[in-house]
């Protein structure tokens, strides 16, 4: 440690702050893991009690829009990773990658909105007029579905706000140097985590029963 | 910090960008695979396969995009602790659920 500090003084001066910022985000994400994990446990308990209801309800979700959205979100993570990588030395490039991630995030929300609209029209929103009321557990599935996709969309919207704010700041000459790059890296960690949450939700929502 | 002209740093950046590209292509390939498998009737295998693929995708995002592969031990420990706590708590819930056959939950009576 001390010999490294002697050879690369500037690098080690910034390193503790970088580590502390990333550590803070990882601790937050560990908490988020438990928050979303509890929702996954709820899912598996309910699905075990009502396998047929969950299969019937999942069959009514739109596999193709869900798959498209998964591809969109995976690609947005790629863009954010490139943005974080570029943020250290190429702020203009980093800003462009962040704007691409913002566009992909908004695309995800738009597609999710289309899914919600279709499900509302097909009376799949839990309530007195619920379309699959005769199948036990189907309403439970859709209650869970709207809660978790809504919470995920909220997290994504926060990520979109962060990326848009940072992209603007980078274009206006802000967030320069290692301190600026650290902030972009920390926001990127959050974005990737929201992507991971969706990766787990995707099979639980769309792939309960074999399709076709 | 290193200067932009540092050739070693430039090589490192190129290497990381290549890693990101490979990770992205692998993620999309796994997505296609999981959709194809969803067309097969494998019984419990459908759930198992889709969860295995989801775990693989999450691992790629965590290891490559979230840079756990290059992270200091402290960050890895925090990530592992979060995951371990989740597994312990959900495992304990599963123990409760698995031993309830003679005391079914309210909605399964």
HADDOCK unambig.tbl for C-alpha pairs under 7 A between the chains (distance, minus, plus):
assign (segid A and resid 10 and name CA) (segid B and resid 1 and name CA) 5.29 0.50 0.50
assign (segid A and resid 11 and name CA) (segid B and resid 1 and name CA) 4.49 0.50 0.50
assign (segid A and resid 23 and name CA) (segid B and resid 75 and name CA) 5.82 0.50 0.50
assign (segid A and resid 26 and name CA) (segid B and resid 75 and name CA) 6.74 0.50 0.50
assign (segid A and resid 26 and name CA) (segid B and resid 78 and name CA) 6.51 0.50 0.50
assign (segid A and resid 26 and name CA) (segid B and resid 79 and name CA) 6.47 0.50 0.50
assign (segid A and resid 27 and name CA) (segid B and resid 78 and name CA) 6.34 0.50 0.50
assign (segid A and resid 30 and name CA) (segid B and resid 79 and name CA) 6.21 0.50 0.50
assign (segid A and resid 30 and name CA) (segid B and resid 82 and name CA) 4.39 0.50 0.50
assign (segid A and resid 31 and name CA) (segid B and resid 82 and name CA) 6.94 0.50 0.50
assign (segid A and resid 33 and name CA) (segid B and resid 82 and name CA) 6.50 0.50 0.50
assign (segid A and resid 34 and name CA) (segid B and resid 86 and name CA) 5.60 0.50 0.50
assign (segid A and resid 37 and name CA) (segid B and resid 86 and name CA) 6.33 0.50 0.50
assign (segid A and resid 41 and name CA) (segid B and resid 90 and name CA) 6.16 0.50 0.50
assign (segid A and resid 49 and name CA) (segid B and resid 108 and name CA) 6.23 0.50 0.50
assign (segid A and resid 71 and name CA) (segid B and resid 28 and name CA) 6.50 0.50 0.50
assign (segid A and resid 74 and name CA) (segid B and resid 24 and name CA) 6.98 0.50 0.50
assign (segid A and resid 75 and name CA) (segid B and resid 24 and name CA) 6.78 0.50 0.50
assign (segid A and resid 78 and name CA) (segid B and resid 20 and name CA) 6.45 0.50 0.50
assign (segid A and resid 78 and name CA) (segid B and resid 24 and name CA) 6.12 0.50 0.50
assign (segid A and resid 81 and name CA) (segid B and resid 65 and name CA) 5.75 0.50 0.50
assign (segid A and resid 82 and name CA) (segid B and resid 17 and name CA) 6.77 0.50 0.50
assign (segid A and resid 89 and name CA) (segid B and resid 4 and name CA) 6.80 0.50 0.50
assign (segid A and resid 189 and name CA) (segid B and resid 66 and name CA) 5.65 0.50 0.50
assign (segid A and resid 192 and name CA) (segid B and resid 61 and name CA) 6.77 0.50 0.50
assign (segid A and resid 192 and name CA) (segid B and resid 66 and name CA) 6.61 0.50 0.50
assign (segid A and resid 196 and name CA) (segid B and resid 58 and name CA) 5.32 0.50 0.50
assign (segid A and resid 199 and name CA) (segid B and resid 54 and name CA) 5.84 0.50 0.50
assign (segid A and resid 199 and name CA) (segid B and resid 58 and name CA) 6.61 0.50 0.50
assign (segid A and resid 200 and name CA) (segid B and resid 54 and name CA) 5.72 0.50 0.50
assign (segid A and resid 203 and name CA) (segid B and resid 50 and name CA) 5.92 0.50 0.50
assign (segid A and resid 203 and name CA) (segid B and resid 51 and name CA) 6.99 0.50 0.50
assign (segid A and resid 207 and name CA) (segid B and resid 38 and name CA) 6.36 0.50 0.50
assign (segid A and resid 208 and name CA) (segid B and resid 47 and name CA) 6.87 0.50 0.50
assign (segid A and resid 210 and name CA) (segid B and resid 38 and name CA) 5.11 0.50 0.50
assign (segid A and resid 210 and name CA) (segid B and resid 39 and name CA) 5.53 0.50 0.50
assign (segid A and resid 210 and name CA) (segid B and resid 40 and name CA) 6.17 0.50 0.50
assign (segid A and resid 210 and name CA) (segid B and resid 41 and name CA) 5.75 0.50 0.50
assign (segid A and resid 211 and name CA) (segid B and resid 38 and name CA) 5.69 0.50 0.50
assign (segid A and resid 211 and name CA) (segid B and resid 39 and name CA) 4.95 0.50 0.50
assign (segid A and resid 212 and name CA) (segid B and resid 39 and name CA) 5.90 0.50 0.50
